[in-house]
Structure formats: C-alpha cells, structure tokens
Amino acid sequence: MLSIKDIEPVRQPSALANREIDIGFTRSVPAEFRKTLRSEIYFSEPIVAVLPRGHALEDTDAIQLTQLSQERIILYAREGAPELFDAIIAMCRKAKFSPNIVDAPRLWQSVLTMVEAAEGVALVPACVQHLRSKGVSFRALRDKKCRLDVVLAWRQSDPDAIRDGFLNLLRKSRPDIERAMQESTG
C-alpha cells in the first residue's frame, strides 16, 4: 500500500533510517546517513520569485536575482530545510547582495500568505507555485544557476520489491515530470 507523508526535508534521513518512510524526496542526504541510505538526483528544480500582486516587477516575465537586492525577503525556515535556505543565501551572495530576511515561517502556505500581505517577496522552489495563492505572482529568475536538486533517498540495505518498483516508476516518469516543471516555470 502506498501512503504519502509530509515530512520536513531535515527530518527525512532519520525517518528513512528509522523505517518511518521508505522513499524520501529531499534536497540532499547528510554525510552521517550516506552509509545507510542511497540517493540519486531526480531532477533540478528552478528557484522562482514570489511577488505580491501590484509589485513593480509583476509584469516582468523573468527577473534578475539582483532586482530583489533591496527587497524584504521571506524564506522558508532554515530549521525545516537547511539546504534550501543555505542555497538561496548562497545564490544571493553570488549575485553580490545579502538578502534582508524579514521572516522565515515553517509552512509554505505561510510564506505565500506573508507575500500576499505585502510583507516582502520570497524565493521558493518552483513546486511551491502549485499551492496557488491568488494574491501573489510567481516569476522565473533569469539566473540559470538558481536551481536546486530534488533527490530521491531510500535505505540501501533493505531489498523491497514494492519500493524498487515505485523507484523504477519514478525514473520512468522523470521526463514527463521535468517537462511539466519546465512548462510551469517557463
């Protein structure tokens, strides 16, 4: 039987190791779990900007990351997804600015709600735009290196036909998922 659990990326390696879950979609596998877990990059996901309706950049198809250098930034909490948080900070630094982080909620819907309330703008993985908040606009970034890997992870020591079949289905579906991701982010 297949069931889906929502577990923060930071907790997924221990959930895999403790047999709470069989497969995780995460950003990376920490070094201390690399002997017990296997992983592979599933696809590379773009980071997109989230703007409140009426923002000066809302009518721009794709924006440069540097255009957000003077904005108030809302990021997903580092405690829940340290790789994501750190990668976005590194992207900003590479663009030669330090983001003015005004809040870091632990729920994606809270990030969107804060942007909708004009508390700031956000940088999020492209998948977040499927939450569909009516009061925000998602814009692609022109910076092609503003991407993060989505990683599949699982326990390597346990043979499991159902898990392995699901992994094979995911691998077979990868081109369709990448195409859908490309269409949704332009």
Backbone torsions as a table, in degrees:
resi	resn	phi	psi	omega
1	MET	NA	137.1	178.1
2	LEU	-97.8	128.5	172.3
3	SER	-134.3	151.3	-176.4
4	ILE	-113.1	135.1	176.9
5	LYS	-124.0	142.4	175.7
6	ASP	-96.0	106.5	-179.2
7	ILE	-127.2	130.4	178.8
8	GLU	-54.8	144.6	179.8
9	PRO	-52.9	-36.6	-177.8
10	VAL	-65.2	-26.2	-179.2
11	ARG	-93.0	-13.0	-173.8
12	GLN	-63.0	-43.5	179.4
13	PRO	-57.3	-43.6	179.0
14	SER	-70.2	-33.7	176.5
15	ALA	-64.9	-37.2	175.6
16	LEU	-66.5	-49.4	-178.2
17	ALA	-61.7	-33.9	-179.2
18	ASN	-89.6	7.2	177.3
19	ARG	65.2	24.8	173.6
20	GLU	-75.1	-31.8	177.9
21	ILE	-136.0	160.9	-179.6
22	ASP	-104.7	-29.8	179.4
23	ILE	-137.8	138.6	176.3
24	GLY	-122.6	144.1	168.9
25	PHE	-104.5	112.6	-173.3
26	THR	-141.6	-168.1	-179.7
27	ARG	-103.0	-30.6	177.2
28	SER	-167.0	168.4	175.8
29	VAL	-111.8	119.2	-179.8
30	PRO	-59.7	151.9	-176.2
31	ALA	-52.9	-39.0	-176.2
32	GLU	-68.1	-11.9	179.3
33	PHE	-107.5	-2.2	-173.3
34	ARG	-69.2	-18.2	176.5
35	LYS	-83.2	-22.8	-177.5
36	THR	-106.2	-19.8	-177.8
37	LEU	-114.9	146.3	171.0
38	ARG	-105.0	154.7	178.4
39	SER	-153.6	159.7	173.5
40	GLU	-151.7	149.0	176.4
41	ILE	-71.4	126.2	179.8
42	TYR	-87.1	-49.3	172.8
43	PHE	-164.1	168.0	178.0
44	SER	-102.1	126.8	-174.8
45	GLU	-109.5	132.5	177.8
46	PRO	-70.7	150.6	168.2
47	ILE	-91.0	136.8	179.3
48	VAL	-123.8	159.1	176.3
49	ALA	-92.3	143.0	174.5
50	VAL	-115.1	123.3	-177.0
51	LEU	-120.0	146.3	173.5
52	PRO	-71.2	150.5	176.2
53	ARG	-55.6	138.8	179.9
54	GLY	88.5	-2.5	178.4
55	HIS	-63.5	147.9	-177.8
56	ALA	-57.4	-27.9	-179.1
57	LEU	-95.1	3.6	-174.7
58	GLU	-60.2	-33.4	-177.6
59	ASP	-87.7	2.7	178.0
60	THR	-86.5	129.9	-178.7
61	ASP	-63.2	-51.2	179.4
62	ALA	-137.4	137.8	-176.2
63	ILE	-115.8	156.0	173.6
64	GLN	-80.9	141.5	178.4
65	LEU	-56.2	-37.1	-179.4
66	THR	-62.3	-20.9	177.7
67	GLN	-68.5	-11.3	178.6
68	LEU	-101.3	5.6	-173.2
69	SER	-62.9	-26.8	-179.8
70	GLN	-100.8	4.9	-177.2
71	GLU	-86.0	156.2	168.5
72	ARG	-78.0	129.2	-173.5
73	ILE	-111.4	136.7	174.1
74	ILE	-113.3	123.5	179.1
75	LEU	-121.8	151.6	172.7
76	TYR	-61.9	142.7	-174.0
77	ALA	-56.3	134.3	179.0
78	ARG	-61.5	-35.1	-178.6
79	GLU	-59.6	-30.4	-178.2
80	GLY	-88.8	-28.2	-176.6
81	ALA	-151.4	73.7	-175.5
82	PRO	-60.7	-35.6	-179.8
83	GLU	-64.2	-42.0	178.5
84	LEU	-63.5	-51.4	-179.0
85	PHE	-57.6	-50.9	-178.1
86	ASP	-63.9	-37.3	179.5
87	ALA	-65.9	-40.2	179.1
88	ILE	-67.0	-41.0	176.4
89	ILE	-60.3	-43.9	179.9
90	ALA	-63.3	-38.8	178.1
91	MET	-62.5	-42.6	178.7
92	CYS	-64.6	-44.4	179.5
93	ARG	-62.6	-38.8	177.5
94	LYS	-63.9	-30.5	176.5
95	ALA	-82.9	6.6	174.1
96	LYS	71.2	37.6	170.3
97	PHE	-149.1	155.2	176.2
98	SER	-103.6	121.4	-174.9
99	PRO	-67.8	141.9	176.2
100	ASN	-87.5	86.4	-176.1
101	ILE	-79.5	118.7	-178.2
102	VAL	-99.9	-20.7	177.3
103	ASP	-163.1	157.9	-179.7
104	ALA	-145.3	77.9	179.7
105	PRO	-70.8	163.4	-177.8
106	ARG	-98.2	5.4	177.1
107	LEU	-126.6	136.8	179.2
108	TRP	-61.9	-38.8	180.0
109	GLN	-63.3	-32.5	176.8
110	SER	-68.2	-38.1	175.9
111	VAL	-57.9	-49.0	-178.6
112	LEU	-65.4	-39.2	179.1
113	THR	-63.0	-40.2	179.2
114	MET	-67.1	-38.6	176.1
115	VAL	-65.3	-44.6	179.3
116	GLU	-58.6	-33.9	178.7
117	ALA	-81.4	7.1	178.1
118	ALA	63.1	32.6	175.2
119	GLU	-78.6	-16.2	-179.1
120	GLY	164.1	-168.3	174.8
121	VAL	-115.4	164.8	-178.6
122	ALA	-130.8	157.2	171.0
123	LEU	-118.0	121.7	-172.4
124	VAL	-139.6	158.4	171.1
125	PRO	-63.1	147.7	-176.2
126	ALA	-55.9	-30.6	-178.3
127	CYS	-60.5	-23.9	-177.7
128	VAL	-65.6	-25.3	-178.8
129	GLN	-66.2	-14.0	177.5
130	HIS	-77.1	-6.6	174.4
131	LEU	-73.6	-20.6	172.7
132	ARG	53.7	77.8	172.0
133	SER	-95.8	127.1	-173.9
134	LYS	-69.7	-22.1	-174.2
135	GLY	-95.8	14.9	179.9
136	VAL	-132.0	160.3	174.5
137	SER	-122.1	136.8	176.3
138	PHE	-101.1	133.1	179.8
139	ARG	-130.7	135.0	176.1
140	ALA	-65.8	153.8	174.2
141	LEU	-99.7	139.5	178.1
142	ARG	-72.4	-23.8	-178.9
143	ASP	-68.9	104.9	-174.2
144	LYS	-64.9	-20.4	-179.0
145	LYS	-87.5	3.1	177.4
146	CYS	-84.8	74.2	-177.6
147	ARG	-140.9	155.4	175.9
148	LEU	-133.4	145.3	177.6
149	ASP	-78.5	140.8	167.2
150	VAL	-100.6	124.8	-172.7
151	VAL	-114.2	134.5	169.3
152	LEU	-89.2	136.1	178.8
153	ALA	-136.0	146.6	179.4
154	TRP	-158.4	163.6	177.3
155	ARG	-71.3	133.4	-177.6
156	GLN	-87.1	-21.8	-173.8
157	SER	-84.0	-16.5	-175.2
158	ASP	-102.2	109.2	172.4
159	PRO	-69.7	137.8	-177.3
160	ASP	-153.1	110.5	-175.7
161	ALA	-63.1	-39.4	-179.3
162	ILE	-67.1	-47.9	178.4
163	ARG	-60.2	-46.6	-178.2
164	ASP	-64.1	-36.2	175.7
165	GLY	-64.8	-39.8	178.4
166	PHE	-67.3	-41.0	176.4
167	LEU	-60.0	-42.0	178.4
168	ASN	-64.6	-39.1	175.9
169	LEU	-62.2	-43.2	177.8
170	LEU	-61.2	-44.3	179.6
171	ARG	-62.4	-41.9	179.6
172	LYS	-65.8	-32.8	-178.3
173	SER	-84.9	-7.6	-176.2
174	ARG	-51.0	-48.8	-179.4
175	PRO	-59.6	-38.8	178.3
176	ASP	-66.0	-40.5	179.4
177	ILE	-67.8	-43.4	178.0
178	GLU	-62.1	-40.3	178.4
179	ARG	-63.7	-45.5	179.2
180	ALA	-62.3	-39.4	178.3
181	MET	-64.6	-42.8	179.2
182	GLN	-62.7	-42.1	179.6
183	GLU	-65.5	-36.7	-177.0
184	SER	-77.0	-20.0	-178.8
185	THR	-110.2	-3.2	179.1
186	GLY	75.0	NA	NA
